[in-house]
Amino acid sequence: MTHRVGITGVGVLSALGDEPAAVSRALCAGEHARCPLHPPAGADPAANGGFAGLAELGDAEIAPLRGFDAARYLGAETNLRPLDGAGRRLAAAAALALEASGWTAEACAAEAVGLVAGTMFAGMRTIAEFDRRALEAGPQYVMPLDFANTVFNAAAGQTAIRHRLTGPNATLGGGPVAALQALGYAADLVRAGQARAVLAGGVDELSAEALRAFSRAGLLSGAGEGPGVPVPFDGRRDGCALGEGAVLFMVESIADAERRGAPVLAEIVASASAWAPVGEPGRSGPAEAPDEVAAALARAIAQVLGRRDGAALALDAWSSSASGDVGRDRTEARGFTGALGEGARAVAVTAVKGALGEMLGAAGGLQALVLIEGMRSGRLPGIAGLATPDSDLGITLSAEGRAVDLRLGLATAVGFDGAVEALLLRRWEGEHFATR
């Protein structure tokens, strides 16, 4: 495994836009896309994604894509009927990433470019509608086109067909850790020479079914007394707001990228996965084993940083998966400080879910995106909505964006099932990159 691996293009669909630099600027400015699930009386329910009928969810917030039109990205002449919501989002993000990295459909087919997509619910809305129609009206009334999208890897398969991605194709069902897992998996494929280039990232679509599932698990903000506060690392936090989106990165050998004149946005230095057994998730996150999950994350971070002692490395920024979940946020912070010790306080911290909600399979992609944009622009977002930082976490928190000379950035994620992931990115400055 000798190939050095980099990222040469990004395709993003988020509630704050579809242009990487603009999304980063919005985040650095403290903007957020959260809105009440229930609009005021007389307002158009479609303005909040059509979820206004879910009265049992109380004061929950969501961060939906507004006005998403797949034809804008895939072409007005494209037949979109075979693609469901998740498939359209992933295919659109792929189109953006391919354009940004300079890969044409012909080149993708000739070089067997691959695709690794992370998700949690995939086409849940399609699956639920297919089952509902079958139960209520009978199997003869289900829509045949819907059946193909009830398969978990349908979005990745459809996207590969649309863009002639004939290389390795995989779907990872890791929820909040899935996009970071996808990036690590893609980098391994390229390092091992199993693929010249791989699109990697994640997707998830907001649906009434997902909202109900999170509500019943006690994970949504606003379910208890008082106003909901879906703000990462805030002392008042009481759960997350759900969001949606898609993010894909073009991952390829740095040598190949430079030969074809493509800019290298960042190098993928290392990734690591770990897991600790937990009980059923609840309002406190990994309820039965937070210590074990924190220790697993600390091991993964130490692995990607390439050391086993507690000495601080020259890590400039940490992009956390914290969402406002009381237990998981604290567990992630404990894992981070467990790996870096007192050095953790010197690292700039960001958590994009304060602005964009819990995007599940797409979340890790936004976490990596802000690090990559920070390497380019020299600015890192703060935590949108942070007003009362939890003072007992051992990290330095701010609501404000900050200037940072970002050379080495870490993204981590903690899943609902005890899975954790760490991904280390470095600003590419040629073979003689700057170190400290």
CORFENTA-V452816 format. One record per residue. N is the residue number from 0. RES is the residue in one small letter. SS is DSSP state (helix for helix, strand for strand, loop for the rest). D_LAST is the distance of its C-alpha to the last C-alpha in Angstrom with 2 decimals. Layout:
N|RES|SS|D_LAST / N|RES|SS|D_LAST
//
This chain:
0|m|loop|25.40 / 1|t|loop|23.50 / 2|h|loop|23.25 / 3|r|loop|19.97 / 4|v|strand|21.02 / 5|g|strand|20.55 / 6|i|strand|22.44 / 7|t|strand|24.64 / 8|g|strand|26.96 / 9|v|strand|27.79 / 10|g|strand|31.25 / 11|v|strand|31.65 / 12|l|strand|34.79 / 13|s|strand|34.39 / 14|a|loop|36.50 / 15|l|loop|34.39 / 16|g|strand|34.84 / 17|d|loop|34.11 / 18|e|loop|31.64 / 19|p|helix|27.94 / 20|a|helix|26.91 / 21|a|helix|30.04 / 22|v|helix|29.47 / 23|s|helix|25.99 / 24|r|helix|27.49 / 25|a|helix|30.29 / 26|l|helix|28.04 / 27|c|helix|25.95 / 28|a|loop|29.37 / 29|g|loop|30.37 / 30|e|loop|33.07 / 31|h|loop|34.38 / 32|a|loop|36.93 / 33|r|loop|38.65 / 34|c|strand|42.40 / 35|p|strand|45.27 / 36|l|loop|46.77 / 37|h|loop|50.18 / 38|p|loop|50.77 / 39|p|loop|53.28 / 40|a|loop|56.95 / 41|g|loop|58.10 / 42|a|loop|54.65 / 43|d|loop|54.08 / 44|p|helix|52.76 / 45|a|helix|51.15 / 46|a|helix|48.75 / 47|n|helix|46.99 / 48|g|loop|47.04 / 49|g|loop|50.63 / 50|f|loop|49.91 / 51|a|loop|52.10 / 52|g|loop|54.64 / 53|l|loop|52.44 / 54|a|helix|53.97 / 55|e|helix|53.20 / 56|l|helix|49.47 / 57|g|loop|50.01 / 58|d|loop|47.39 / 59|a|loop|44.64 / 60|e|strand|42.34 / 61|i|strand|41.17 / 62|a|strand|38.87 / 63|p|loop|40.84 / 64|l|loop|40.38 / 65|r|loop|42.99 / 66|g|loop|45.13 / 67|f|loop|43.38 / 68|d|loop|45.38 / 69|a|helix|44.33 / 70|a|helix|46.56 / 71|r|helix|44.37 / 72|y|helix|41.59 / 73|l|helix|43.76 / 74|g|loop|46.64 / 75|a|loop|49.96 / 76|e|loop|51.81 / 77|t|loop|49.77 / 78|n|loop|51.79 / 79|l|loop|49.88 / 80|r|loop|52.55 / 81|p|loop|51.06 / 82|l|loop|47.74 / 83|d|loop|47.50 / 84|g|helix|45.10 / 85|a|helix|42.10 / 86|g|helix|42.86 / 87|r|helix|43.14 / 88|r|helix|39.85 / 89|l|helix|37.98 / 90|a|helix|39.79 / 91|a|helix|39.03 / 92|a|helix|35.29 / 93|a|helix|35.45 / 94|a|helix|37.23 / 95|l|helix|34.54 / 96|a|helix|31.68 / 97|l|helix|33.67 / 98|e|helix|34.41 / 99|a|helix|30.85 / 100|s|helix|29.60 / 101|g|loop|32.61 / 102|w|loop|34.33 / 103|t|loop|38.12 / 104|a|helix|40.53 / 105|e|helix|41.83 / 106|a|helix|38.43 / 107|c|helix|37.69 / 108|a|helix|41.01 / 109|a|helix|40.63 / 110|e|helix|37.15 / 111|a|loop|37.88 / 112|v|loop|35.11 / 113|g|strand|34.79 / 114|l|strand|34.48 / 115|v|strand|33.09 / 116|a|strand|34.14 / 117|g|strand|33.43 / 118|t|loop|36.08 / 119|m|loop|37.95 / 120|f|loop|41.39 / 121|a|loop|41.57 / 122|g|loop|45.05 / 123|m|helix|46.33 / 124|r|helix|48.49 / 125|t|helix|50.15 / 126|i|helix|50.65 / 127|a|helix|52.21 / 128|e|helix|54.49 / 129|f|helix|55.62 / 130|d|helix|56.51 / 131|r|helix|58.15 / 132|r|helix|60.37 / 133|a|helix|61.32 / 134|l|helix|62.33 / 135|e|helix|64.17 / 136|a|helix|65.82 / 137|g|loop|65.82 / 138|p|helix|63.87 / 139|q|helix|65.91 / 140|y|helix|64.41 / 141|v|loop|60.70 / 142|m|loop|58.90 / 143|p|helix|58.16 / 144|l|helix|55.08 / 145|d|helix|53.63 / 146|f|helix|53.99 / 147|a|helix|51.42 / 148|n|loop|48.83 / 149|t|loop|49.51 / 150|v|loop|47.53 / 151|f|loop|44.01 / 152|n|loop|42.34 / 153|a|helix|44.64 / 154|a|helix|42.05 / 155|a|helix|39.80 / 156|g|helix|42.90 / 157|q|helix|44.34 / 158|t|helix|41.10 / 159|a|helix|40.87 / 160|i|helix|44.49 / 161|r|helix|44.02 / 162|h|helix|41.08 / 163|r|loop|42.11 / 164|l|loop|39.16 / 165|t|loop|40.70 / 166|g|loop|37.77 / 167|p|loop|36.82 / 168|n|strand|37.76 / 169|a|strand|36.85 / 170|t|strand|37.14 / 171|l|strand|35.17 / 172|g|loop|36.89 / 173|g|loop|34.08 / 174|g|helix|34.56 / 175|p|helix|31.46 / 176|v|helix|29.22 / 177|a|helix|30.91 / 178|a|helix|28.85 / 179|l|helix|25.55 / 180|q|helix|27.55 / 181|a|helix|28.87 / 182|l|helix|25.51 / 183|g|helix|24.48 / 184|y|helix|27.92 / 185|a|helix|27.83 / 186|a|helix|24.52 / 187|d|helix|26.13 / 188|l|helix|29.22 / 189|v|helix|27.41 / 190|r|helix|25.32 / 191|a|loop|28.59 / 192|g|loop|30.46 / 193|q|loop|32.84 / 194|a|loop|32.36 / 195|r|loop|31.02 / 196|a|strand|30.13 / 197|v|strand|30.63 / 198|l|strand|31.05 / 199|a|strand|29.61 / 200|g|strand|29.67 / 201|g|strand|32.49 / 202|v|strand|35.62 / 203|d|strand|38.00 / 204|e|loop|41.06 / 205|l|loop|42.50 / 206|s|loop|45.92 / 207|a|helix|48.52 / 208|e|helix|48.26 / 209|a|helix|44.53 / 210|l|helix|45.19 / 211|r|helix|48.03 / 212|a|helix|46.01 / 213|f|helix|43.22 / 214|s|helix|45.91 / 215|r|helix|47.79 / 216|a|loop|44.66 / 217|g|loop|44.09 / 218|l|loop|40.70 / 219|l|strand|41.57 / 220|s|loop|41.08 / 221|g|loop|44.37 / 222|a|loop|46.41 / 223|g|loop|47.01 / 224|e|loop|48.41 / 225|g|loop|47.01 / 226|p|loop|44.86 / 227|g|loop|42.28 / 228|v|loop|38.62 / 229|p|loop|36.48 / 230|v|loop|33.23 / 231|p|loop|30.15 / 232|f|loop|29.29 / 233|d|strand|32.17 / 234|g|loop|34.38 / 235|r|loop|37.43 / 236|r|loop|36.36 / 237|d|loop|39.13 / 238|g|loop|38.17 / 239|c|strand|36.90 / 240|a|loop|38.31 / 241|l|strand|38.69 / 242|g|strand|37.40 / 243|e|loop|37.48 / 244|g|strand|35.85 / 245|a|strand|34.30 / 246|v|strand|30.93 / 247|l|strand|30.30 / 248|f|strand|27.39 / 249|m|strand|27.88 / 250|v|strand|25.79 / 251|e|strand|25.95 / 252|s|strand|24.55 / 253|i|helix|22.02 / 254|a|helix|24.00 / 255|d|helix|27.19 / 256|a|helix|25.89 / 257|e|helix|24.85 / 258|r|helix|28.20 / 259|r|loop|30.09 / 260|g|loop|28.13 / 261|a|loop|26.79 / 262|p|loop|23.66 / 263|v|loop|20.88 / 264|l|loop|19.98 / 265|a|strand|17.31 / 266|e|strand|16.60 / 267|i|strand|17.96 / 268|v|strand|15.61 / 269|a|strand|17.92 / 270|s|strand|20.72 / 271|a|strand|22.77 / 272|s|strand|26.18 / 273|a|strand|27.98 / 274|w|strand|31.26 / 275|a|loop|33.27 / 276|p|loop|37.01 / 277|v|loop|38.16 / 278|g|loop|41.52 / 279|e|loop|42.73 / 280|p|loop|40.33 / 281|g|strand|41.64 / 282|r|loop|40.80 / 283|s|loop|38.44 / 284|g|strand|36.45 / 285|p|loop|36.13 / 286|a|loop|38.94 / 287|e|loop|39.69 / 288|a|loop|36.33 / 289|p|helix|33.48 / 290|d|helix|32.01 / 291|e|helix|32.01 / 292|v|helix|30.44 / 293|a|helix|27.61 / 294|a|helix|27.05 / 295|a|helix|27.12 / 296|l|helix|24.44 / 297|a|helix|22.23 / 298|r|helix|22.75 / 299|a|helix|21.95 / 300|i|helix|18.64 / 301|a|helix|17.71 / 302|q|helix|18.86 / 303|v|helix|16.77 / 304|l|helix|13.55 / 305|g|loop|14.68 / 306|r|loop|15.30 / 307|r|loop|18.49 / 308|d|loop|17.83 / 309|g|loop|17.31 / 310|a|loop|13.93 / 311|a|loop|11.70 / 312|l|loop|8.79 / 313|a|loop|6.33 / 314|l|loop|9.55 / 315|d|loop|10.70 / 316|a|strand|14.34 / 317|w|strand|17.12 / 318|s|strand|20.29 / 319|s|loop|23.05 / 320|s|loop|26.51 / 321|a|loop|28.21 / 322|s|loop|31.58 / 323|g|loop|33.59 / 324|d|loop|34.83 / 325|v|helix|35.04 / 326|g|helix|34.36 / 327|r|helix|31.87 / 328|d|helix|29.63 / 329|r|helix|29.58 / 330|t|helix|29.12 / 331|e|helix|26.04 / 332|a|helix|24.51 / 333|r|helix|25.40 / 334|g|helix|23.80 / 335|f|helix|20.49 / 336|t|helix|20.62 / 337|g|helix|21.94 / 338|a|helix|18.80 / 339|l|helix|16.22 / 340|g|helix|18.52 / 341|e|helix|18.07 / 342|g|helix|14.50 / 343|a|helix|16.49 / 344|r|helix|17.75 / 345|a|helix|14.54 / 346|v|loop|14.34 / 347|a|strand|16.52 / 348|v|strand|19.54 / 349|t|strand|22.01 / 350|a|loop|25.18 / 351|v|loop|27.20 / 352|k|helix|30.35 / 353|g|helix|31.25 / 354|a|helix|32.10 / 355|l|helix|33.13 / 356|g|loop|34.54 / 357|e|strand|34.17 / 358|m|loop|34.11 / 359|l|helix|34.16 / 360|g|helix|33.55 / 361|a|helix|31.97 / 362|a|helix|29.75 / 363|g|helix|26.68 / 364|g|helix|26.85 / 365|l|helix|26.65 / 366|q|helix|23.74 / 367|a|helix|21.79 / 368|l|helix|23.23 / 369|v|helix|21.88 / 370|l|helix|18.28 / 371|i|helix|18.97 / 372|e|helix|20.77 / 373|g|helix|18.09 / 374|m|helix|15.64 / 375|r|helix|18.52 / 376|s|helix|19.92 / 377|g|loop|17.22 / 378|r|strand|19.48 / 379|l|strand|19.83 / 380|p|loop|23.30 / 381|g|loop|24.39 / 382|i|loop|27.11 / 383|a|loop|30.47 / 384|g|loop|33.24 / 385|l|loop|31.26 / 386|a|loop|33.47 / 387|t|loop|33.48 / 388|p|strand|30.09 / 389|d|loop|30.56 / 390|s|loop|29.35 / 391|d|loop|29.33 / 392|l|loop|26.42 / 393|g|loop|23.44 / 394|i|loop|21.48 / 395|t|loop|21.32 / 396|l|loop|23.78 / 397|s|loop|25.02 / 398|a|loop|27.62 / 399|e|loop|26.12 / 400|g|loop|23.71 / 401|r|strand|20.63 / 402|a|strand|18.28 / 403|v|loop|14.71 / 404|d|loop|11.85 / 405|l|loop|11.90 / 406|r|loop|9.51 / 407|l|strand|10.08 / 408|g|strand|13.55 / 409|l|strand|15.91 / 410|a|strand|19.69 / 411|t|strand|22.15 / 412|a|strand|25.92 / 413|v|strand|28.75 / 414|g|loop|32.15 / 415|f|loop|35.62 / 416|d|loop|36.36 / 417|g|loop|33.48 / 418|a|strand|31.34 / 419|v|strand|27.61 / 420|e|strand|24.90 / 421|a|strand|21.11 / 422|l|strand|19.40 / 423|l|strand|15.72 / 424|l|strand|15.10 / 425|r|strand|12.35 / 426|r|loop|12.89 / 427|w|loop|14.34 / 428|e|loop|13.68 / 429|g|loop|15.63 / 430|e|loop|15.18 / 431|h|loop|12.27 / 432|f|loop|10.16 / 433|a|loop|6.99 / 434|t|loop|3.76 / 435|r|loop|0.00
//
